Every structure is written in structure tokens, then in C-alpha cells.
Amino acid sequence: MKKFALILSVLLSAAACSRTPEGGQEPMPVIIETDMGNDIDDALALAVAHKAEDQGKIRILAVGCHKLSDTPARYVDILNTYYGHPEIEIAMSETPVKEISNYADYTAGPCNMGFTESKGGKFHEPVKLYRKLLSEAEDNSVCFVSLGFGTTLAQLLDSPADEYSPLSGKELVAKKARTLSIMAGSYGDKKRAEYNVKNDIPAMQKVFAQWPGEIIQNPFEIGKQAVYPCWPIEENLGFEGLNPVAEAYKLYGKMPYDKPSWDILSIVYLLRPDLFTMSPAGKISVDDKGYTHFTPDEKGRHHVLSATIDQPQALKEYIIEMSIK
């Protein structure tokens, strides 16, 4: 605990120098798409998002789940309730992605640990929910964050007019969405079909080809550079009693272990874009094998994130700051 207290003091001092919303600025409305239950970083990404909401930086409109499992949406409900935001809408895909995976689903355990759930196991159909939320939002305001597969976003683009809006899905996104911050793809020396893409190739092809606004791509490599250390998890993220994120990390793998910050960085981008290096404008495409390709184009609306040699440390420190109590 002495180590935790010392590092917490340093981080809180640094936090005073970090960017905060200007006076009177409205928090960014955010919709988060997640394959919660696969890799464990989704859990910490949502914890970071909750702290950002507490700080007035974002307002989480909804969290959508699309992993083929009975418990991810319930686990999201547990997280939202635990972190003080039980009102956040939760969606569960009716067509979840059946991926090729060796991941241990860490969401089941916390559902049997006595944590409070607020939704009674009842969750929205995501496309209908997203259309409703977009129709109610200000123009060019909603930030989408994609931490998993592309199926639901592709379905949103294909959705027809309904009781919420006379616009098609693509028209509605073009009018209401501000950006799509997405963890997907790879550009490393080793050619890699990244997990989120290769398990949902047709949907990811559609999203990158047809999304009518800005896309900020957080590729595989940068998450490997900014590794989240085990010590905050071992210190229960500074909370008393059971914490659903720390418990999930323990179920996912035998502690201690450090973990790349893949999905977390797509949340962090919305909060601290200054901590990243951004490519020039261009266009991202997905081929039939699941590889992503970036082509510079001054008229393009896609950007790829990367990190200089000094930036991963700052990213790691910020994630720790935003994940501990």
C-alpha cells in the first residue's frame, strides 16, 4: 500500500497539469461498442470511461455488447452500477459474433460475486437504441468508440428510416456523429490480421469503406508500447472491498501480469489526443484476409495513431491515473 500511496500522490500531482474541459463546455456524448468477455482490456477501458464521466469530460450514452455469451451485458451493468452510473443504457446484439477464440470469458465470475445489477438482465437491441440516441443528439456531436467487432456498426449504417428518424443509418451517422475511435488493424513489421478485424472481415470492410465521417484508428502496435502494469490491479485499483475490474483481471489470468493497453487507448484518444502522434489524412481499407491498409489522401477522413519513443510512458501514466480511485 505504501507503493500505491506514493505513486498515487505523483499521479494526482501530474493530473493537475492535464487537460480538462473549458468552463461551461458540455461533456462529449459517447457510445461504446465492446466485445467484453474476450481480452481483459475492455474492462479497464470502461473503468477509464467512467472516471472521465465523473470528471465531466464525457457522457456515456450507451454501451453495446456483441460477444456470443450470456454474461457480458450483465457484467457491463455491474461495472456501470459499481462506478455510479446505473442509468447508462446497455445493448446486447441479437447477432453476436462467433469468433475463433481461446479467451477465458471473465464476465461470468463477477456475475456470481454479489455485485449489484440495475437492469434486471433486460437489454436493448443496439441498432434501434443507437438510432434513438442519435436522433436525440445535437448534430456532429456523438463520438463512437469501437473496442471489438464491426457487426453492429455495419448494421447501423444499413438501417432504414424508423420511428426515430426518417434518415437512413448512413445519413443519420453523417448528421449526428462526430468521430469513430476504433481499435482495429495492424501496421507492424510482422504482417498481422488483427483480432477484431479477422473475426469480422465483411463488417469491418463496410465500416471503413462507408462510415461517413472521421475515423481514428488505434492499431495493434501502439497498445503493445503502452503496457498497463499489474500493481494497480494487485492494489485493487485503490478501492475497498471487491472491485469488478480487479476481480475480472484475476479471473482472466494468474496474477501478476502486465497487459497491453489496446482498447483503452481508443478511450484515451477522446480525452488526451495530445498524447498520440497522428498520421496525415488518408483512407483505410480492409482486404479479404483481414489486413488493414492505409493510403494517404488529403481528402480522406481517416487517421492512424502511433506513438513516438517518449509517448508510451505518458500514455501509461495517464491510464493509471484514470483507472485508480
N, C-alpha and C positions, 0 to 999 in steps of 0.2 A: 504493500500500500504506500510505502514511502516513495517508491519509484513512481507510482501513479500520481501521487500528490505533487511531486517535483515537476514531472513532465506536464501535468495539467496546468500548473502555475505558469510555465513557459508558454504553453499554447494559448492560454487566456490572455496573456500579455500581447502575444502576436495578433490575437483576434481583434484587439482594439485598433490595429492598423489595417485590417482587411476592409474591403469594400462593403458598404451597407446601403440600402435604398435611400435615396434622397428624401427629404422631408415631404410628406404628402404623397409619395409615389405608391401606386397600387401594387400589391404583390402580383407576380406573374401567375396566371391561371395555367395549371399543368394537368395533363392526362398521362398516366404512366402505364405502359404495356409491359408485362413481365412474364417470363417462364419460371416464376417462383417454384422451387422444388427441384430444379436442375442444379446448376452451380450455386454456391452459397452467397456469392457477392450480391445477388438480388436483395437478400435480406438486409444487408448493411446499406445498400443503395436507398432502400425505403426508409431506413432509420435516419440517414442523412437528409432525405427529403423532409421528414417530419421536423427535424431541427430547423431547417430552412423555413418551414412554415411558421414555426414558433418565433422566428426572427423577423417575420413579416416580408420575407423575400419572395416566397411563392405561395400559392393557394392550390392545394391538390384537389382537383375536381373529381377525379376517379382513378381507380387502379383496376386494370383489366388483366385477368389471368388466362393463359392459353396452354398450360401444360396438361396432358392427359393424366389426371389424378383427382382423387376425391377431396384432398385436403388443402391445396394451395390457396384457394379463395378464403377458406376458414382461417388459415394462417395469416393472410393479409388482414383479415378482420381483427385477429388477435393483435397484430402489430399496430394497426390504426387505433384500436381501443387503448392499448397499453400506453401509446405515446400521446394520448389525449385528444384524438380526432376520430371518434367513432362515427361521426356524421358523413365521412367520406364515402362516396358511392363505390361499390365493388361490382365488377362484372366477371362472369365466367363464360368462356367461349363454349358454344354448343358444338363447335367443330374443332376441338383441341388438336394440336399437332402431335402425332405419334412418332416421336423421334427415335433414332438409334442412340441409346444412352446407357452408360454404366453408372450414372449418378445415383447415389442413395438419396431418396426423397426425404429431406429433413423436415418437411412440413407436418408430417403425421405426429411426431413425438410431442411437440408443443400443444397440439390439439387435445392431448390427454394429460396435461400438466396442471389443469385448473385455471388457466388464464381465462379472462372474461372475453366473451364474444358478444357482439352487438347486433348482428344481422340475422341471427337465428337460422343460419345456413341457407338463407334466401338471397340470391344474387341476380343482377341484371344480365340480359343479353347485351353484349358490348356494343354492337353497331347501333342499335336503337338508342342506347344510353348516350353514346358519343354524339349522335345526330342531335339529340335533345340538348345536350350541353353546348354544342357548337351553335345551335340556333339561338340560344340564350346569351351567348358571349358577345363581347364587343368585336368589331371587325379587326382582323390582324392581331389577335391577342393571345390565342391559346398555343402553348408550347406542348408538343407531343414528345414523350421520351419513350423510346423503344429499347427494352433490355432483353428481348428474346426474339421470337419468330415474327414473321411479317403477315401471317394469315389474316388477322383481324384488321390491320390497316389496309390490306388489299381489299377486303370485303367492304370496308368503309368507303374506299374510292369507288367501288362498283355499286354502291347502294343507290336506290332510286328515291325520288321525292316521296315524302310521307307526311304524317300529320304535324310533324315538327318544322318542316321546311319544304318549299316547292323546288329547292335546288337538288341537283344530283350530288352524290357524295364528293366527287371531284370538285364541283362548283362550291360546295359548302366548305370544304377544306381550303380552297383557294381564297375564299372570302374571310374565313374566321381564324385560320391557323397562322401562327407567327413563324414557327420553325419546327423541324423534326430533328431531335438529337438522338442518334441511333448508334448502339453498339453493334457493329457488324463488320465483317470483312477483314482482310489482312493484306499487308504490303511488305512483308519482311523478306529477308534473303532466302528463307525457305518458303517455297510456294505452298500456300495453305488455303484450303477451303474451310473457312471459319465456321464454327459450330452452328451459330444462329442462322447462317446463310445456307449451309449444305443440307440442313434438315428441312428447309422450307424454300427451295430454289424458285419455283414459279411465283410464289407470293413476293419474295424479295425482288425478283426481276420486275414485277409490276410496280412495287413501291418505288424503287429507284428510277424507273422509267416514267412513271405517271404522277408521282407526288407533285402537286402544282406550286410548291413553294420551296423555301430554303431547306436543305438537308445538311446537317453537320455530322459527319461520320467519325466515330470513335473506333479505330481499328484495333485488332488484337494486340499489336506490338506495344502500344503505349500503356496498356494495363499491366503488362509484364514489367515495365520500367518502374511503375509506381506500386510497390508491393505493400500491402497492409500488414503490419506486424501482429504477432499473436498476443502481445502483452495486454492490449486493451480488452480483448476477449477474456483472457485469464483473470483480469481485474473486474469482470462483469460489466464493462463499459461505464463503471463508476456508479452503478445502481445498487440499491439494497434489494435483497431477495432475488427471485428468479427474473431474468430478463429474456424475452423470447428470441432476441437476436443471438445473444451469447449461447443460449441453450441450443439453438439450431446449429451454430458453428461447432459445438461439441458433438452433436449428432452426426454432422457431415463428415468429420474426420477426427482422428485421435489427436488431441492437443499435446504439445504445442505445434502449430504450423502457421506459417505466414501465407498470405494469399494475394495474388494479383488483383488489382482494383478495376477489372474490366468494366462491369456495368456501372459501378459507382461513378466513373468518370463522366458518363453521359448526364448524370445529375449535376456533377460538379461544374460541367461546362456552362450550364444555365446560371450558376451562381458566381463563378470566377473564370470567365473566358480569358482573362489576362494571364492565367497560369498555363495556357497552352500556346503552341505555335500552330497557325492555321495556314493551309495551302491557299494558293490563288484560286479564283473561281474555276469551276470545271464541271464535268459530268461524270457520274459514277454509273457503271453498268455491272451486271452480274451475268456471267456466262452459264452454260448448261451444266458445268461441272461444279459450280458454286464459288468460283473465283471472282473477286471484285477487281474492276479496272477503273482507274481514274484518268480522264483525258482533260488537260487544261483547256478552258474555253472561257473567254472573257464575258460571254453572255450566259454562262452556266450559273446555276444556283446551288451547286454542291461544293462543299469544302471538306477536306480531310484534316483531322487533328494529328499532331505529332508533338514531341517534347524534345527540347534541347537538352544538353547534358546536365544543366542545372535545374531544370523544371521538375523532374520526378520527385526530388526531395520536398519541394514546396507543395506539390500535389499531395504527397503522403501526409505531410504535417497538417494540411487543411482538412483532409479526410478524417484524420484522428480528432482534430478539433471539433469537427461536425458530428462525430459519432459518439463521443463520450459526454456524460452528463455534466 
